[in-house]
Amino acid sequence: MSRLLIVVDRAKDWAPYYPSEDVLTFDQYLKFTAPANSRVRVINLCQSAKYLSRGYYCSLLAEARGHHVVPSVMTLNDLSRKGLFSLELEDLDSSVIQWLENEAHEIDPSTDERAATHEVRIRTYFGQAEHADLKPVARALFERFPCPILEVVFRHRKQWQIESMKPACPADLNEREQDLFAEAFDRFSSMVWRKPKTRRRYRFDLAMLVNPDEEMPPSDEAALKRFERAGRKLGINVERITRRDYMRLPEYDGLFIRETTAIDHHTYRFARKAEAEGMVVIDDPVSILRCTNKVFLADLLKNNKVPTPKTLILSKDQKDAVEQVVNELGFPVVIKIPDGAFSLGVAKAKDETELRAGLKDLFKQSALVLAQEYFYTEYDWRIGVLGGRAIYACKYMMVKGHWQIYQHGGASVESGGFETMPTYEVPRNVIQAALNATRLIGNGLYGVDIKQAGNRVAVIEVNDNPSIDSGVEDKFLGGELYTLVMQEFLSRMEANRRR
C-alpha cells in the first residue's frame, strides 16, 4: 500500500485532530526521503496556496518526487483562473437551486461589476458538504478540482453562478467545521484515524471498481469473490472500490473495472485517471471509447474487412433514411442507438410503419442511428478475449419466442439460456473473427458477439467490460478463468515495476 503523508505549516495546525506519525510540517517534508519504488500520497494542508508560497512548493516538490499530491499544481493553477470555474448552474438539480435560494443573503448590486443580487458561501471537504442538497455539487467540484478544503462563493445574477473558489486550510475552520473536515477526511482515507486491518503483505494492490446497486453488473457477487481469491493466490490484494474512491486510485497498481462502462460516466473518468497515473487498467479508456459506440465500431470493422451484418449509418437530418433502409436492407430490419447495452436501445421493424416509428424514437436519443440487416440465429456466440487470445466461449440462446438474448419489459429482464464450452470446440472461423475484431480495439478484456449460419460468420459487436458471472462464463474453466485474468494483471504490473 502507499504511504500517506499530511503536510501542514506547523505542528500545532494539526492539534485539533488525532495525532499521527504521518503528519509532517513543511520543513520536515523538505527533508523527507521515501524508500525506492514506494508510493507516497501527500495531502497538502498548508495555509497558503498562492504562487511561490509554502503550499505551492509543497505540491510542486511532491510532483517532482513522484508523489501523488492533493491538490496538484495543476489544480492550484486552475483555481487561480476564474474563467475555468465561472460555471452556469442551470442544469443543477432543483433541490440545489432551492437550497441556494433559501440560504442566500442580499448584496448591493453596485458592489458587483455584473450586478449580482444575492450570495452564498460554503466550504466543501474532500468532496463532501454539510448540507445534503449540496453533496452532488461538492462531489462534482472535487472531481474537477481535487482540493481538501474548498471555499466556494455562489452569486445570483440572471441565474446562480460560481463566483469564486479557493483552497482553505484547517486553521481557517471553526470547531463545527473541524468536525465536518475530520469526518470527510476519515471517509476519504481511513488510514489516519483507523488502524489498518492486519493482513499479509501482497506484491501488488489491484482496485476492482464495482457498483453494489447495479441491476445488471458484469460480474455477480460470487464471481467478484473468485477474482479476489485468484488474486490473493498470486500475491495480488484485490480490493473493491466504488465511485466514491476516485481520489484513492493512486494507492493501487492496477484498476479492474467490473461496472458497466460508458463515456459520459465515472467509469470512463476512472479509466482515464488510472491510465494517467501509470496504472495497469482493464478496461482502458481507448477500449471503452471504441467499444461503447456502435457507429465507430461498425465503421472500424467494415474498413478492416471484418465480417459483419450489412449495416447503414443513418443521420437524424437524412431525408431518405427510410427509403435507403428499404432499398438496401429490406425487412425485417434491426435499428439501434450507438451506445446501447444489454439489448437496450435496439428495435426490430417488420415494415415501413414500424421503421418510421422506431427511427423517430431513437433519433430523440442520438443524432445517428444504425440500421442493420436482420440475421436471425438461435444463439449468439460470445467469445471472451484477453490480451489477444480467446479464453472462454459461450452460446447465448435467444429468449424463447423473442429475437434477442435479453427481453426487457415488465418488472424484470428475461434472458435466454447458455452453453459454455472449451474454445477448441468452437469453429475456427468464429474464433478468428473474434481475434481479428479485438485486434482493432486494443489488448484488453473483450466479449465478442458473433452470429454464425453455416460457413458465414458475422461480428455483431465487441464489448469492453464483458460479463463474467459465476456458473456461466466460468462453467467450463471454473476457477482457472479468474486465474487467467489475474495472471494478466500480474504480468502487466510486473512489467510496469521493471520500467
Secondary structure, DSSP 4 states (H G I P E B T S, - for coil): -PEEEEEESSGGGGTTS---TTEEEHHHHHH--PPTT--EEEEE--S--STTSHHHHHHHHHHHTT-EEES-HHHHHHHT-GGGT--B-TTS-HHHHHHHHHH-EE--GGGSTT---EEEEEEEETTB-SSGGGHHHHHHHHHHS--SEEEEEEEESSSEEEEEEEE--GGG--HHHHHHHHHHHHHH-TTTTSPPPP----SEEEEEE--TT-SS-SS-HHHHHHHHHHHHHTTEEEEEE-GGGGGGGGG-SEEEE-S---SSSHHHHHHHHHHHTT-EEES-HHHHHHHH-HHHHHHHHHHTT-----EEEEETT-TTHHHHHHHHT-SSEEEE-TT--TTTTEEEESSHHHHHHHHHHHTTT-SEEEEEE----SEEEEEEEETTEEEEEEEEEPPTTSSSSEE--TTS-EE--EEEE-GGGS-HHHHHHHHHHHHTT-SSEEEEEEEEETTEEEEEEEEES----TTTTTTTTTHHHHHHHHHHHHHHHHHHHH-
